Amino acid sequence: MGKFVVKTTKTGFVFNLKAGNGEVIAVSEVYTTENACMKGIASVKKNAVAAKLEDQTVEGFEKVTNPKFEVYTDKAGEFRFRLKARNGEIIATGEGYKAKASCLNGIDSIRRNAPEAEIVKIEE
């Protein structure tokens, strides 16, 4: 079972979504308040299951409506994803993957783990 780990930073609050094996599968932006961070987690839980997939690595890809996972390649040529909420805001991003299949597995892991993930707060 996955978990959202909420951490305090110098500039606010962030969360990491971790899979059952402890691997980080998605990270958030920095939120200015803990309440905003909690709302971000609620948004990921809700949108991860409903989100469609927009594969921007394919020429002439089909644009889909939000919520959606966008798969793209970064400047280093690695595959990445971002989860966008219904309003178009980016609510979670993934790491860079060498293989597209690994990136898609990361998205699948978020869909499986996010809805029931517990929330753990860590003081640093």
Backbone bond lengths (Angstrom), bond angles and torsions (degrees), N, CA, C in turn:
res aa  C-N    CA-C-N  psi(-1)  N-CA   C-N-CA  omega(-1)  CA-C   N-CA-C  phi
1 M - - - 1.457 - - 1.531 108.92 -
2 G 1.306 115.86 135.23 1.451 121.17 -178.85 1.514 112.70 -78.64
3 K 1.336 114.66 171.70 1.461 119.17 176.01 1.522 110.20 -151.40
4 F 1.318 114.76 148.13 1.455 122.31 172.77 1.525 106.84 -93.05
5 V 1.326 116.76 124.65 1.454 121.74 177.89 1.524 107.59 -106.86
6 V 1.327 115.75 116.22 1.464 122.30 -178.98 1.521 108.22 -97.76
7 K 1.344 115.72 128.39 1.464 120.80 -179.38 1.526 109.85 -126.71
8 T 1.325 114.95 146.22 1.455 121.77 172.96 1.521 107.88 -87.92
9 T 1.337 115.92 133.60 1.462 120.40 175.46 1.525 108.02 -116.72
10 K 1.312 116.54 178.91 1.468 120.14 178.36 1.520 111.81 -63.85
11 T 1.328 116.03 -26.91 1.467 119.59 -174.63 1.529 113.72 -110.41
12 G 1.337 117.98 1.27 1.463 118.92 179.48 1.518 112.19 156.05
13 F 1.325 115.56 -136.80 1.460 122.02 -175.68 1.524 109.87 -130.92
14 V 1.340 116.38 143.62 1.464 122.04 176.26 1.519 108.23 -134.87
15 F 1.338 115.47 161.04 1.457 118.94 170.95 1.516 109.95 -130.57
16 N 1.326 114.91 150.39 1.454 123.64 170.48 1.521 106.28 -118.30
17 L 1.313 117.11 136.15 1.457 120.90 171.19 1.520 106.22 -95.74
18 K 1.334 115.87 121.61 1.457 120.81 -179.86 1.526 109.75 -111.02
19 A 1.331 115.75 139.93 1.465 121.24 175.27 1.524 108.75 -74.61
20 G 1.314 116.65 172.25 1.462 121.78 -179.62 1.514 113.55 -57.13
21 N 1.342 117.37 -26.87 1.467 121.14 -179.90 1.531 112.77 -86.34
22 G 1.327 116.78 3.14 1.465 120.81 177.95 1.517 114.84 91.28
23 E 1.346 117.96 -7.20 1.465 121.58 178.97 1.530 110.20 -70.17
24 V 1.318 116.80 136.29 1.463 121.17 174.94 1.531 107.80 -75.52
25 I 1.334 116.73 124.18 1.468 119.90 -179.34 1.523 112.97 -110.85
26 A 1.327 117.16 -13.94 1.470 120.31 175.97 1.517 109.21 -160.41
27 V 1.335 115.46 150.08 1.461 121.70 178.00 1.525 108.93 -129.78
28 S 1.327 114.76 158.90 1.462 120.10 -179.62 1.514 110.93 -104.94
29 E 1.310 113.91 173.86 1.456 121.23 168.16 1.530 107.27 -74.34
30 V 1.320 117.24 178.24 1.463 121.22 173.57 1.523 107.76 -89.10
31 Y 1.322 115.41 125.28 1.465 121.78 177.47 1.523 108.62 -99.37
32 T 1.333 116.90 146.37 1.462 119.55 -177.76 1.521 112.48 -76.90
33 T 1.341 117.86 -25.99 1.460 120.32 179.93 1.531 110.17 -129.23
34 E 1.317 115.47 157.01 1.467 119.89 177.30 1.530 110.26 -64.53
35 N 1.323 116.29 -37.11 1.469 120.65 179.12 1.530 110.80 -60.98
36 A 1.327 116.78 -42.81 1.474 120.40 178.52 1.525 110.40 -64.20
37 C 1.326 117.10 -37.78 1.462 121.91 178.10 1.533 109.78 -63.30
38 M 1.330 116.99 -42.77 1.470 121.24 178.92 1.535 110.77 -63.55
39 K 1.316 116.24 -37.34 1.473 120.04 176.89 1.529 110.00 -66.08
40 G 1.328 116.81 -36.34 1.464 121.13 176.45 1.521 111.06 -62.10
41 I 1.337 116.30 -43.07 1.467 120.71 178.08 1.525 110.23 -62.69
42 A 1.336 116.54 -44.91 1.471 120.45 178.85 1.526 110.38 -59.22
43 S 1.319 116.49 -38.08 1.461 121.33 179.49 1.529 111.42 -66.70
44 V 1.340 117.02 -41.43 1.470 120.65 177.51 1.522 109.59 -63.68
45 K 1.339 117.18 -45.06 1.468 120.74 179.92 1.526 110.72 -57.13
46 K 1.328 116.03 -43.10 1.466 120.95 -176.97 1.529 112.35 -75.02
47 N 1.315 116.44 -43.71 1.465 120.51 -172.26 1.527 114.93 -83.69
48 A 1.322 118.08 -23.88 1.471 120.61 -175.84 1.523 111.88 -60.24
49 V 1.324 117.06 -38.19 1.463 120.87 -177.73 1.526 110.94 -76.48
50 A 1.326 116.29 -39.87 1.470 120.84 -175.52 1.525 113.10 -80.47
51 A 1.329 116.76 -17.55 1.459 120.98 -172.38 1.530 112.72 -64.51
52 K 1.327 114.24 135.74 1.457 121.24 173.98 1.534 107.75 -86.64
53 L 1.313 116.55 174.81 1.460 121.29 -179.59 1.525 109.72 -112.71
54 E 1.337 116.10 126.94 1.455 121.86 175.09 1.528 106.74 -116.83
55 D 1.317 116.29 106.83 1.458 121.86 -177.04 1.523 109.77 -91.61
56 Q 1.335 115.62 96.99 1.458 121.63 -176.88 1.524 112.36 -80.62
57 T 1.335 116.86 1.42 1.468 119.85 178.23 1.526 111.20 -87.69
58 V 1.318 116.56 -6.72 1.462 121.48 -179.39 1.531 108.44 -99.23
59 E 1.316 117.20 132.49 1.455 120.81 179.79 1.529 109.19 -62.71
60 G 1.337 116.44 134.89 1.460 121.31 179.75 1.518 112.35 67.89
61 F 1.361 116.89 31.07 1.466 120.89 -177.26 1.526 111.33 -58.28
62 E 1.331 114.56 152.50 1.464 120.99 179.64 1.525 109.12 -86.01
63 K 1.338 116.02 125.26 1.467 120.15 175.69 1.524 108.28 -75.81
64 V 1.332 116.09 135.11 1.457 120.55 178.31 1.522 108.74 -119.01
65 T 1.320 115.94 161.26 1.456 120.60 -178.06 1.527 110.91 -79.99
66 N 1.317 115.76 157.40 1.465 121.54 175.79 1.524 109.53 -73.76
67 P 1.320 119.38 150.80 1.452 126.98 0.92 1.531 110.96 -74.34
68 K 1.343 114.75 149.71 1.460 118.27 -178.86 1.525 111.09 -156.54
69 F 1.332 113.95 155.75 1.446 122.15 167.53 1.518 105.99 -96.83
70 E 1.324 117.24 125.79 1.462 121.53 174.66 1.525 107.88 -102.04
71 V 1.328 116.37 124.04 1.457 121.85 175.12 1.524 106.67 -101.56
72 Y 1.328 117.00 129.89 1.467 121.18 -177.81 1.524 109.43 -148.50
73 T 1.325 116.44 169.95 1.463 120.39 174.49 1.525 108.74 -107.35
74 D 1.323 115.11 139.31 1.467 120.09 -179.93 1.527 110.50 -89.40
75 K 1.331 116.87 -177.16 1.473 121.64 -177.40 1.524 112.42 -62.31
76 A 1.337 116.86 -26.14 1.463 121.04 179.75 1.537 111.70 -85.23
77 G 1.339 116.10 -0.91 1.460 119.90 179.53 1.520 113.68 84.20
78 E 1.334 116.93 10.51 1.460 120.08 178.88 1.527 110.41 -90.59
79 F 1.332 114.76 155.32 1.461 120.71 178.75 1.523 109.07 -86.59
80 R 1.320 115.63 134.81 1.468 122.10 179.27 1.524 109.11 -135.59
81 F 1.336 114.55 165.69 1.461 119.06 173.27 1.516 109.48 -137.86
82 R 1.317 114.25 156.59 1.461 121.22 171.23 1.527 106.92 -137.15
83 L 1.315 115.50 142.87 1.463 121.89 177.41 1.512 108.01 -101.12
84 K 1.321 115.83 123.18 1.462 120.94 178.64 1.523 109.35 -107.90
85 A 1.325 115.46 137.08 1.460 121.80 177.74 1.527 109.68 -76.21
86 R 1.304 114.49 175.38 1.465 120.96 -179.72 1.530 112.07 -55.12
87 N 1.367 116.82 -33.91 1.462 121.10 -178.29 1.532 113.38 -84.51
88 G 1.353 116.87 2.03 1.460 120.52 178.29 1.516 114.76 91.61
89 E 1.335 117.51 -5.58 1.464 120.71 177.96 1.528 110.24 -71.27
90 I 1.332 116.80 141.03 1.462 121.31 174.12 1.527 107.27 -78.25
91 I 1.344 116.11 121.54 1.464 119.53 -176.91 1.523 113.29 -110.71
92 A 1.319 117.75 -12.72 1.464 121.11 175.78 1.522 109.01 -162.30
93 T 1.330 115.82 149.13 1.462 120.83 177.67 1.520 109.34 -132.81
94 G 1.329 115.07 158.11 1.463 120.51 179.02 1.512 110.96 -109.02
95 E 1.312 114.58 169.73 1.464 121.29 177.35 1.521 109.49 -76.38
96 G 1.319 115.83 174.74 1.461 120.38 174.96 1.517 111.02 -81.12
97 Y 1.320 116.97 135.96 1.470 122.52 178.81 1.523 108.89 -119.46
98 K 1.320 116.71 141.03 1.466 121.02 176.95 1.527 111.09 -71.32
99 A 1.345 116.65 -34.00 1.467 121.31 -177.63 1.529 110.54 -113.57
100 K 1.319 115.60 138.64 1.464 120.88 178.48 1.528 110.84 -60.77
101 A 1.324 117.56 -37.42 1.468 121.20 179.59 1.529 110.86 -59.29
102 S 1.326 117.01 -38.81 1.470 120.97 178.46 1.521 110.76 -66.13
103 C 1.312 116.85 -39.23 1.463 122.12 177.17 1.531 109.89 -61.84
104 L 1.323 116.46 -45.63 1.471 121.05 179.15 1.527 110.62 -65.12
105 N 1.333 117.34 -35.05 1.471 120.56 175.60 1.527 110.48 -64.04
106 G 1.342 117.05 -36.79 1.462 121.42 176.77 1.517 111.28 -61.40
107 I 1.326 116.73 -43.21 1.468 121.63 177.63 1.525 109.90 -62.83
108 D 1.329 116.68 -45.10 1.458 121.28 178.98 1.529 110.87 -60.00
109 S 1.329 116.32 -39.38 1.454 121.14 178.98 1.532 111.16 -64.30
110 I 1.317 117.15 -38.86 1.470 120.33 177.02 1.521 110.00 -64.26
111 R 1.321 116.80 -44.42 1.474 120.18 178.90 1.526 111.31 -58.82
112 R 1.338 116.86 -37.53 1.469 120.84 -178.89 1.528 112.10 -78.20
113 N 1.328 116.84 -39.41 1.468 121.02 -171.46 1.521 115.40 -89.87
114 A 1.326 118.24 -37.53 1.469 120.76 -171.03 1.533 114.62 -61.34
115 P 1.344 119.56 -46.61 1.468 118.41 -172.39 1.523 115.26 -56.50
116 E 1.325 118.67 -38.22 1.466 122.03 -176.31 1.524 113.40 -107.06
117 A 1.327 117.14 6.05 1.471 120.27 -175.35 1.525 111.71 -65.40
118 E 1.333 114.72 136.47 1.464 119.65 175.12 1.523 108.94 -76.39
119 I 1.323 115.89 163.26 1.470 121.51 179.16 1.520 107.98 -112.29
120 V 1.330 116.29 125.37 1.458 122.72 -179.15 1.527 107.48 -121.38
121 K 1.330 116.66 129.36 1.460 121.28 178.06 1.527 109.49 -101.41
122 I 1.331 114.71 132.90 1.467 120.37 179.02 1.527 108.21 -118.93
123 E 1.306 115.13 128.71 1.469 120.41 175.29 1.522 107.61 -92.50
124 E 1.315 116.74 131.06 1.466 119.57 179.11 1.494 110.90 -112.47
